[in-house]
Structure formats: structure tokens, C-alpha cells
């Protein structure tokens, strides 16, 4: 009788949501954080991971372009002032590549001039935040909204 119940599926164990490392990795949204300031990148990484995201940090523009292809994130949080290649160059490369052009990019930068904001948006950035004008928790909420909208 017990064998019959198992084969019929009545006694099958159902996987519990949120349990187990594999389940988390399959469902976690991926964020590429492109930030060269180590303290800020660490804080962003911790906050996003606490919010349930899988993260990867790139500390310069060249690595960011490579990571955008290999990590294939659901969204990119991009600083503009970076070593090796600027955030503008990263944004151009991401949007020019057929593999990555659909990934939403949110710029988080100290550059607050209208010309910088307009340039980033014209290159394909979904949104733009000046670091000094937006608390980290607000940026995280905006990233969550952007991911939801891009699905």
C-alpha cells in the first residue's frame, strides 16, 4: 500500500520555497555592480544580497564589459568614473553587444551635470542617480522596480 501511494505521487515530498542553496541560485536575480570605490561596492553588494539578489562586483570598466557577457546579469548598476574604461564606454559596449543590449543599466554616479545625465540616458541607461542625492536604500528599491519592469 505504501509503495502504491509513493508511485501515485501522494507521498511525494514537495520542495519548500526558499530552502536550500540550489533553489536560491535558480531564482535569485543577478546584479552586476560596477563600482571602483571599495567601501561603496561592498555596501551595495551586502545590501543587494540581503535583499535576495546574486551579485558580482566589477572594479573597472574593462572587467565590467567582460563580466556583463560572462555573468549575464538581469541588471547592471554602473558608476561612470572608473579606471581603464569610463562608465560611458561600458554603457556603449553593453548596448552595442547583441548578447547584452537588453540588460537594463542604472547609473549611480557622483557626476550630476545635466550633460552627463543626458548622455547616459541617450546611450541607453534606464535611470540615473547622483550618489550624494539618493540614499542606498532608495537606489536598491529603484533597482527592484527596474528589474520587475524589465521582465
Backbone torsions as a table, in degrees:
resi	resn	phi	psi	omega
1	UNK	NA	-43.7	179.4
2	UNK	-61.8	-41.2	178.5
3	UNK	-61.7	-39.8	-180.0
4	UNK	-63.8	-41.7	179.9
5	UNK	-66.2	-40.2	178.1
6	UNK	-64.1	-45.0	-178.0
7	UNK	-70.2	-24.7	179.2
8	UNK	-82.2	-12.3	177.9
9	UNK	95.7	-5.1	-177.5
10	UNK	-66.6	-36.3	-178.0
11	UNK	-97.5	10.3	179.6
12	UNK	-66.1	138.6	175.9
13	UNK	-78.0	135.2	177.1
14	UNK	-95.6	136.2	178.5
15	UNK	-66.3	138.5	179.3
16	UNK	-90.4	132.9	179.7
17	UNK	-63.6	139.1	176.4
18	UNK	82.1	-2.2	-179.5
19	UNK	-101.9	138.6	174.8
20	UNK	89.4	142.3	-178.5
21	UNK	-65.1	-40.0	-177.0
22	UNK	-63.3	-41.5	-179.2
23	UNK	-61.7	-42.1	-179.5
24	UNK	-64.2	-43.1	-177.9
25	UNK	-66.1	-33.4	-179.1
26	UNK	-72.0	-32.2	-173.6
27	UNK	-102.1	-16.5	-177.0
28	UNK	-68.0	133.4	174.7
29	UNK	-76.9	145.0	-174.6
30	UNK	-102.8	131.6	178.8
31	UNK	-122.6	129.6	171.8
32	UNK	-98.3	118.5	178.6
33	UNK	-100.7	117.4	-179.6
34	UNK	-108.8	100.4	-173.3
35	UNK	-153.9	127.6	-179.5
36	UNK	-91.5	-16.1	176.3
37	UNK	-77.3	110.6	-172.4
38	UNK	-60.8	-39.9	-178.5
39	UNK	-64.4	-46.7	-179.6
40	UNK	-66.4	-42.2	-179.7
41	UNK	-64.1	-36.4	178.1
42	UNK	-66.2	-43.9	179.3
43	UNK	-63.5	-46.2	179.1
44	UNK	-61.0	-45.1	179.5
45	UNK	-58.3	-49.2	-179.3
46	UNK	-62.2	-44.0	-178.9
47	UNK	-65.1	-43.8	179.5
48	UNK	-67.0	-39.9	178.5
49	UNK	-66.4	-38.4	176.9
50	UNK	-63.2	-31.0	178.6
51	UNK	-82.4	0.6	174.3
52	UNK	100.2	10.7	-178.7
53	UNK	-94.4	149.9	168.7
54	UNK	-89.3	130.5	-174.3
55	UNK	-123.7	157.9	171.6
56	UNK	-143.0	137.6	-179.8
57	UNK	-110.3	132.3	173.5
58	UNK	-115.8	128.1	-175.5
59	UNK	-95.2	-4.3	175.8
60	UNK	-148.3	166.7	-174.7
61	UNK	-64.8	-38.9	179.9
62	UNK	-64.8	-45.4	178.8
63	UNK	-64.2	-37.6	-179.8
64	UNK	-60.7	-42.1	178.9
65	UNK	-63.5	-45.4	178.0
66	UNK	-62.7	-46.6	-179.3
67	UNK	-64.5	-31.4	179.6
68	UNK	-63.8	-30.0	179.4
69	UNK	-84.6	-41.6	-175.7
70	UNK	-80.9	-36.5	-178.4
71	UNK	-85.6	-27.1	-177.1
72	UNK	42.3	68.8	-177.6
73	UNK	-72.2	163.7	174.4
74	UNK	-80.0	-22.1	178.9
75	UNK	-158.0	153.7	177.2
76	UNK	-121.0	130.1	172.3
77	UNK	-104.0	115.9	-165.7
78	UNK	-122.6	124.3	168.2
79	UNK	-82.8	156.1	-179.4
80	UNK	-98.9	-28.7	-179.4
81	UNK	-94.9	101.8	-174.5
82	UNK	-135.4	154.5	171.7
83	UNK	-73.4	158.8	175.8
84	UNK	71.2	-60.7	174.9
85	UNK	-135.3	140.1	-178.8
86	UNK	-72.1	164.1	175.8
87	UNK	-61.5	-32.4	176.4
88	UNK	-63.1	-42.1	177.9
89	UNK	-65.6	-39.2	177.2
90	UNK	-62.2	-47.1	-178.9
91	UNK	-60.4	-44.4	177.4
92	UNK	-59.4	-45.9	-178.0
93	UNK	-65.1	-43.1	-179.5
94	UNK	-63.1	-44.2	-176.9
95	UNK	-76.5	-18.7	178.6
96	UNK	-86.8	-18.3	-176.7
97	UNK	-88.7	125.1	-179.4
98	UNK	-57.8	-30.1	-179.7
99	UNK	-71.7	-29.3	-171.8
100	UNK	-118.3	-6.0	-172.8
101	UNK	-61.7	-23.8	-179.7
102	UNK	-85.6	-3.6	-179.7
103	UNK	-77.0	123.1	177.3
104	UNK	-66.3	142.2	179.1
105	UNK	-122.6	127.3	174.6
106	UNK	-112.5	123.2	-179.8
107	UNK	-87.9	131.6	174.5
108	UNK	-128.9	105.8	-170.7
109	UNK	-142.3	162.5	172.1
110	UNK	-82.4	-14.5	178.9
111	UNK	-73.3	118.0	-175.2
112	UNK	-120.2	8.2	179.3
113	UNK	-69.8	144.8	178.4
114	UNK	-55.1	-38.5	-178.2
115	UNK	-64.4	-37.8	177.7
116	UNK	-66.9	-44.2	-179.9
117	UNK	-62.3	-47.2	179.8
118	UNK	-61.9	-41.1	-179.8
119	UNK	-63.5	-45.9	-179.3
120	UNK	-62.2	-44.0	-179.9
121	UNK	-66.5	-38.0	179.5
122	UNK	-69.5	-25.1	177.7
123	UNK	-82.5	-6.3	175.0
124	UNK	118.7	4.3	177.0
125	UNK	-64.4	139.5	-179.7
126	UNK	-77.7	-34.9	-178.9
127	UNK	-154.7	167.5	-175.8
128	UNK	-143.6	129.1	178.2
129	UNK	-128.0	132.3	173.1
130	UNK	-85.9	123.4	-173.2
131	UNK	-51.2	-44.8	-175.1
132	UNK	-71.7	-13.3	-176.3
133	UNK	-104.6	-4.4	-176.2
134	UNK	-136.9	123.9	175.9
135	UNK	-67.5	153.9	-177.2
136	UNK	-56.2	-41.0	-179.4
137	UNK	-61.5	-35.1	177.0
138	UNK	-66.7	-41.5	178.8
139	UNK	-62.5	-43.3	179.0
140	UNK	-61.2	-43.0	178.0
141	UNK	-62.9	-40.8	178.8
142	UNK	-65.1	-37.2	178.0
143	UNK	-65.2	-42.8	177.3
144	UNK	-58.8	-43.8	179.3
145	UNK	-64.1	-43.9	-179.2
146	UNK	-61.7	-39.6	178.7
147	UNK	-66.0	-43.1	179.5
148	UNK	-61.4	-42.6	-179.6
149	UNK	-68.0	-29.2	-176.3
150	UNK	-84.9	-8.3	-179.5
151	UNK	-72.0	NA	NA
